[in-house]
Amino acid sequence: MEAKTKNNKRVEAIDFVRGVSVLLMIPVHVMIVYSTMDTWNTSMLGKIIQVAEKGTPMFLVVMGLSFVFSGNLSMKKILIRGIRILMLGYLLNLMRFIIPMVVFGGFPEDFIKANGLTPGDPKNYIFYTLLGDILQLAGISLIIMGIIIKVIKNKYAALILALIIMLTSRAVSGFRFDIIGIDYICDLLWAKTYNVYFPVFPWMSFILIGLFFGMWYKEQNYDLRFMFGKMLPYGLGMLLFGGGLCYINYEYHFGDYYHLGPGGTIVLMGINLLLIWFGNIIVKHINPKVFSVIKYASKNVTSFYFIQWVVIYWGILFFGYSQQSHQLKILAIIVVFTLITFTVLWFKNIIQEAIKQKRVEELNEKQIAIK
């Protein structure tokens, strides 16, 4: 879904923050997969990347905003898009995990053990196929949005639902029925273990907050200054309030980044609203050539995400898992993988455009023949 105004013009600030959040994925994921734990925790690069990691949920907030920017989407269209993204998430699991395991001889034992698995166990294939990541979150969230879109009549309904998801996230975390299949659905909704990295509770609340601001923007006759202006006080308020909750009880309210409690969710939400507000300011001063690259990443967000993960995980076969301690080498890997991702994306778009053009020509030829 593209970020456009009622005049069908793309919103540059939204393109900018979404593009930046996408580009940040490669350095964050490279550090997570390749750096040693000591490098991640103590090096200058590791500390910078840890800060950058806090901005990746911008993608989810912008996803919520895009519901409004994309116009009146029907329940059917939202559900179809949700199912497609969900299926794409499982295709990504096959591409980044199962193919290397079957075709290229598998991952290092350290990688398998890091996920709490036993090397050589056939159940590993099931684990990696069903692993829940951000595409599963996006797909399920869209399906839920498609079902309830008729209920969300105004911005406060979106805000209340976001608050319910935030405030109950820790209470329901890890709940299961001990029924095979049903338990997996429960994990996708509110897991507390690493078979699902982005459960719906609490991460869908970021999408709903984006929807809240998008609906507010629409109410104000598509006034971008108003929307971005409101993000500043809301972001500051959430940062302070959530920070206070985390200070009182860090383990409950934050715990771990992927399975947040209420306070941690509110803190990250505040940070990302401030980043989006700041993005609206900085985009006016950025070099047009640099912005064109960022905009290209934004327009191809799903494909970019898919490709970079495949490249990074296949790279384990060459660079090993969690072995890199030299910061310059890690930076070199980041640069190389970024270039590879853009190259693959570029070829993919060229091939798709050629196929599309051929279909148009064939259609025109058929119409001429009929006449």
C-alpha positions as CSV (number, residue, x, y, z in Angstrom):
1,M,0.0,0.0,0.0
2,E,1.5,3.3,-1.1
3,A,1.5,6.5,1.0
4,K,-0.6,9.0,-1.0
5,T,-2.7,12.0,-0.3
6,K,-6.2,12.6,-1.5
7,N,-4.6,14.2,-4.6
8,N,-2.8,10.9,-5.3
9,K,0.6,12.4,-4.6
10,R,3.1,10.3,-2.6
11,V,3.8,11.6,0.9
12,E,7.6,12.1,0.8
13,A,8.0,12.0,4.6
14,I,6.3,8.6,4.8
15,D,8.4,7.3,1.9
16,F,11.5,8.6,3.7
17,V,10.8,7.0,7.1
18,R,9.6,3.7,5.6
19,G,12.6,3.6,3.3
20,V,15.0,4.3,6.2
21,S,13.4,1.6,8.3
22,V,13.9,-0.9,5.5
23,L,17.5,0.1,4.9
24,L,18.2,-0.3,8.6
25,M,17.2,-3.9,8.4
26,I,20.4,-5.0,6.7
27,P,22.9,-3.6,9.3
28,V,20.7,-4.8,12.1
29,H,20.2,-8.3,10.8
30,V,23.9,-8.6,9.8
31,M,24.9,-7.7,13.3
32,I,22.4,-10.1,14.8
33,V,23.5,-13.0,12.6
34,Y,27.2,-12.5,12.1
35,S,28.7,-10.6,15.1
36,T,29.9,-12.3,18.2
37,M,27.8,-11.5,21.4
38,D,30.7,-9.5,22.8
39,T,30.9,-7.3,19.6
40,W,27.1,-6.8,19.7
41,N,27.1,-5.8,23.4
42,T,30.3,-3.8,23.8
43,S,31.6,-2.5,20.4
44,M,30.8,1.0,19.1
45,L,29.2,-0.5,16.0
46,G,27.1,-2.8,18.1
47,K,25.8,0.1,20.3
48,I,24.9,2.1,17.2
49,I,23.1,-0.9,15.6
50,Q,21.2,-1.5,18.9
51,V,20.0,2.1,18.7
52,A,19.0,1.7,15.0
53,E,17.1,-1.5,15.9
54,K,14.7,0.6,18.0
55,G,13.6,2.4,14.8
56,T,12.6,-0.6,12.7
57,P,9.0,-0.6,14.0
58,M,8.5,2.6,11.9
59,F,7.6,0.2,9.2
60,L,4.6,-1.0,11.2
61,V,3.4,2.5,12.1
62,V,3.6,3.5,8.5
63,M,1.7,0.4,7.5
64,G,-1.2,1.7,9.7
65,L,-0.9,5.1,8.1
66,S,-1.1,3.6,4.7
67,F,-4.6,2.3,5.3
68,V,-5.8,5.9,5.1
69,F,-3.3,7.1,2.4
70,S,-4.4,4.2,0.2
71,G,-8.1,5.3,0.1
72,N,-11.1,3.2,0.8
73,L,-9.9,-0.4,0.9
74,S,-12.6,-3.1,0.9
75,M,-12.7,-6.0,3.4
76,K,-12.0,-8.4,0.5
77,K,-8.9,-6.5,-0.7
78,I,-7.5,-6.3,2.8
79,L,-8.1,-10.0,3.5
80,I,-6.5,-11.1,0.2
81,R,-3.5,-8.9,0.8
82,G,-3.1,-10.3,4.3
83,I,-3.3,-13.9,3.1
84,R,-0.7,-13.1,0.4
85,I,1.7,-11.6,2.8
86,L,1.2,-14.4,5.2
87,M,2.0,-17.0,2.5
88,L,5.0,-14.9,1.5
89,G,6.3,-15.1,5.0
90,Y,6.3,-18.9,4.8
91,L,7.8,-18.9,1.4
92,L,10.6,-16.7,2.9
93,N,11.2,-19.4,5.6
94,L,11.6,-22.0,2.9
95,M,14.0,-19.8,0.9
96,R,16.2,-18.7,3.8
97,F,16.2,-21.8,5.9
98,I,15.0,-25.0,4.2
99,I,16.8,-24.6,0.9
100,P,20.2,-24.0,2.6
101,M,19.5,-27.0,4.9
102,V,18.5,-29.3,2.0
103,V,20.6,-28.1,-0.9
104,F,23.7,-26.5,0.6
105,G,24.5,-28.9,3.4
106,G,22.8,-27.1,6.3
107,F,23.8,-24.4,8.8
108,P,26.6,-24.6,11.4
109,E,25.7,-26.4,14.6
110,D,26.1,-23.2,16.6
111,F,23.3,-21.7,14.6
112,I,21.0,-24.7,15.2
113,K,21.8,-24.8,18.9
114,A,21.3,-21.1,19.3
115,N,17.6,-21.7,18.5
116,G,17.4,-24.4,21.2
117,L,17.4,-27.2,18.6
118,T,19.4,-30.4,18.3
119,P,21.6,-30.7,15.1
120,G,20.3,-33.4,12.8
121,D,16.8,-33.6,14.3
122,P,14.2,-33.8,11.5
123,K,11.9,-31.6,13.6
124,N,14.2,-28.7,12.8
125,Y,12.6,-28.5,9.3
126,I,9.2,-28.0,10.9
127,F,10.5,-25.3,13.3
128,Y,12.2,-23.2,10.6
129,T,9.2,-23.6,8.2
130,L,6.8,-22.3,10.8
131,L,9.0,-19.6,12.3
132,G,7.0,-16.5,12.9
133,D,8.6,-13.2,11.8
134,I,7.4,-9.8,10.7
135,L,5.7,-11.0,7.5
136,Q,3.6,-13.4,9.5
137,L,2.7,-10.4,11.9
138,A,1.9,-8.2,8.9
139,G,-0.3,-10.8,7.2
140,I,-2.2,-11.8,10.3
141,S,-2.7,-8.1,11.3
142,L,-4.1,-7.4,7.9
143,I,-6.5,-10.3,8.1
144,I,-7.6,-9.1,11.5
145,M,-8.0,-5.6,10.1
146,G,-10.0,-6.9,7.2
147,I,-12.4,-8.6,9.6
148,I,-12.8,-5.6,12.0
149,I,-12.4,-2.7,9.5
150,K,-16.2,-2.1,9.5
151,V,-16.1,-1.8,13.3
152,I,-13.3,0.8,13.4
153,K,-15.5,3.8,12.5
154,N,-13.3,6.5,14.0
155,K,-9.8,7.1,15.2
156,Y,-10.6,6.4,18.9
157,A,-11.7,2.8,18.1
158,A,-8.3,2.2,16.6
159,L,-6.6,3.8,19.6
160,I,-8.6,1.8,22.2
161,L,-7.9,-1.4,20.3
162,A,-4.2,-0.5,20.3
163,L,-4.3,0.1,24.1
164,I,-6.1,-3.2,24.7
165,I,-3.4,-5.1,22.8
166,M,-0.6,-3.2,24.5
167,L,-2.0,-3.5,28.1
168,T,-2.9,-7.2,27.8
169,S,0.3,-8.3,25.9
170,R,2.1,-9.5,29.0
171,A,-1.0,-11.1,30.6
172,V,-1.6,-13.4,27.6
173,S,2.0,-13.9,26.7
174,G,2.7,-17.6,26.2
175,F,-0.9,-18.8,26.8
176,R,-1.6,-22.1,25.1
177,F,-4.4,-24.8,25.1
178,D,-1.9,-27.7,24.7
179,I,-3.6,-28.7,21.4
180,I,-1.3,-29.2,18.4
181,G,-2.1,-26.7,15.7
182,I,-4.1,-24.4,18.0
183,D,-1.0,-23.8,20.1
184,Y,0.8,-22.6,17.0
185,I,-2.0,-20.1,16.3
186,C,-1.7,-19.0,20.0
187,D,2.1,-18.5,19.5
188,L,1.5,-16.3,16.4
189,L,-0.8,-14.2,18.5
190,W,1.1,-13.9,21.8
191,A,4.2,-16.1,21.9
192,K,6.9,-15.5,24.5
193,T,9.4,-17.9,22.9
194,Y,11.6,-17.5,19.8
195,N,9.6,-19.7,17.5
196,V,7.7,-16.4,16.9
197,Y,9.7,-13.1,16.9
198,F,6.8,-10.7,16.3
199,P,3.6,-11.9,17.9
200,V,0.4,-9.9,17.2
201,F,0.3,-9.0,20.9
202,P,1.9,-6.4,21.3
203,W,3.2,-5.6,17.8
204,M,-0.1,-5.0,16.0
205,S,-0.6,-2.0,18.3
206,F,2.0,-0.2,16.3
207,I,-0.1,-0.6,13.1
208,L,-3.2,0.6,15.0
209,I,-1.4,3.7,16.2
210,G,-0.4,4.5,12.7
211,L,-4.1,4.0,11.7
212,F,-5.1,6.3,14.5
213,F,-2.9,9.1,13.2
214,G,-4.0,8.4,9.7
215,M,-7.6,8.7,10.5
216,W,-6.9,11.9,12.5
217,Y,-5.1,13.3,9.4
218,K,-8.2,12.5,7.3
219,E,-10.5,14.2,9.8
220,Q,-8.4,17.3,9.5
221,N,-8.9,17.4,5.7
222,Y,-5.6,15.7,4.9
223,D,-3.5,18.3,6.8
224,L,0.0,16.7,6.9
225,R,1.4,19.5,9.2
226,F,-1.4,18.8,11.7
227,M,-0.7,15.0,11.7
228,F,3.1,15.3,12.1
229,G,2.6,18.1,14.6
230,K,0.5,15.8,16.8
231,M,3.1,13.0,16.6
232,L,5.6,15.2,18.6
233,P,3.6,15.6,21.9
234,Y,2.2,12.0,21.7
235,G,5.7,10.6,21.0
236,L,7.2,12.5,23.9
237,G,4.3,11.6,26.2
238,M,4.6,7.9,25.4
239,L,8.4,7.9,25.7
240,L,8.2,9.4,29.2
241,F,5.2,7.3,30.4
242,G,6.6,4.1,29.0
243,G,10.0,4.9,30.3
244,G,8.6,5.4,33.8
245,L,6.8,2.0,33.7
246,C,10.1,0.3,32.5
247,Y,12.0,2.0,35.3
248,I,9.5,0.7,37.9
249,N,9.6,-2.9,36.6
250,Y,11.9,-3.4,33.6
251,E,11.5,-7.2,33.4
252,Y,7.7,-7.0,33.2
253,H,7.3,-4.0,31.0
254,F,10.3,-4.6,28.6
255,G,11.9,-8.0,29.2
256,D,13.1,-8.8,25.8
257,Y,12.8,-6.7,22.6
258,Y,10.7,-9.2,20.6
259,H,8.2,-10.1,23.4
260,L,7.5,-6.7,25.0
261,G,5.3,-5.8,27.9
262,P,3.1,-2.7,28.1
263,G,5.8,-0.2,29.1
264,G,8.3,-1.4,26.5
265,T,5.7,-1.2,23.8
266,I,4.8,2.4,24.8
267,V,8.4,3.4,24.9
268,L,9.2,2.0,21.4
269,M,6.0,3.6,20.1
270,G,7.0,7.0,21.4
271,I,10.5,6.6,19.9
272,N,9.1,5.7,16.5
273,L,6.5,8.5,16.5
274,L,9.3,11.0,17.2
275,L,11.4,9.4,14.4
276,I,8.6,9.8,12.0
277,W,8.1,13.4,13.1
278,F,11.8,14.1,12.6
279,G,11.7,12.4,9.3
280,N,9.1,14.9,8.1
281,I,11.7,17.6,8.9
282,I,14.8,16.0,7.5
283,V,13.3,14.9,4.2
284,K,13.0,18.5,3.2
285,H,16.8,18.9,3.3
286,I,18.1,15.6,2.1
287,N,20.0,15.2,-1.2
288,P,17.6,14.3,-4.0
289,K,19.9,11.4,-5.2
290,V,20.0,10.0,-1.7
291,F,16.3,10.3,-1.3
292,S,15.7,8.5,-4.7
293,V,17.5,5.5,-3.3
294,I,15.5,5.6,0.0
295,K,12.3,6.1,-2.0
296,Y,13.1,3.1,-4.2
297,A,13.5,0.9,-1.0
298,S,10.2,2.3,0.3
299,K,8.3,1.5,-2.9
300,N,9.7,-2.1,-2.8
301,V,9.5,-2.7,0.9
302,T,8.2,-6.2,0.9
303,S,10.6,-7.5,-1.9
304,F,13.5,-5.7,-0.2
305,Y,12.8,-7.4,3.1
306,F,12.4,-10.8,1.5
307,I,15.6,-10.5,-0.6
308,Q,17.9,-9.2,2.2
309,W,16.9,-12.0,4.6
310,V,17.6,-14.7,2.0
311,V,21.0,-13.1,1.2
312,I,21.9,-12.8,4.9
313,Y,21.1,-16.3,5.8
314,W,22.7,-17.9,2.8
315,G,25.7,-15.8,3.7
316,I,26.1,-17.9,6.9
317,L,27.4,-20.7,4.7
318,F,30.4,-18.4,3.8
319,F,30.9,-16.2,6.9
320,G,29.7,-18.6,9.7
321,Y,27.3,-17.8,12.5
322,S,28.1,-15.3,15.3
323,Q,31.8,-15.4,14.5
324,Q,32.7,-11.8,13.3
325,S,34.4,-9.6,15.9
326,H,36.1,-7.1,13.5
327,Q,33.9,-4.1,13.1
328,L,35.4,-3.1,9.7
329,K,34.7,-6.6,8.3
330,I,31.1,-6.4,9.6
331,L,30.7,-3.0,7.9
332,A,32.1,-4.5,4.7
333,I,29.6,-7.4,4.9
334,I,26.8,-4.8,5.4
335,V,27.8,-2.8,2.3
336,V,28.2,-6.0,0.1
337,F,24.9,-7.4,1.2
338,T,23.1,-4.1,0.6
339,L,24.5,-3.9,-2.9
340,I,23.5,-7.5,-3.6
341,T,20.0,-6.9,-2.3
342,F,19.6,-3.8,-4.5
343,T,21.0,-5.7,-7.5
344,V,18.6,-8.6,-7.1
345,L,15.7,-6.3,-6.5
346,W,16.6,-4.3,-9.7
347,F,16.8,-7.4,-11.8
348,K,13.5,-8.7,-10.3
349,N,11.7,-5.4,-11.2
350,I,13.2,-5.5,-14.8
351,I,12.0,-9.1,-15.3
352,Q,8.5,-8.3,-13.9
353,E,8.2,-5.2,-16.1
354,A,9.3,-7.2,-19.2
355,I,6.7,-9.8,-18.4
356,K,4.0,-7.2,-17.9
357,Q,4.9,-5.4,-21.1
358,K,4.8,-8.7,-23.0
359,R,1.3,-9.5,-21.7
360,V,0.1,-6.0,-22.7
361,E,1.5,-6.5,-26.2
362,E,-0.2,-10.0,-26.4
363,L,-3.5,-8.5,-25.3
364,N,-3.2,-5.7,-27.9
365,E,-2.5,-8.2,-30.6
366,K,-5.6,-10.3,-29.6
367,Q,-7.8,-7.2,-29.6
368,I,-6.5,-6.2,-33.1
369,A,-7.1,-9.8,-34.3
370,I,-10.7,-9.7,-33.0
371,K,-11.4,-6.4,-34.8
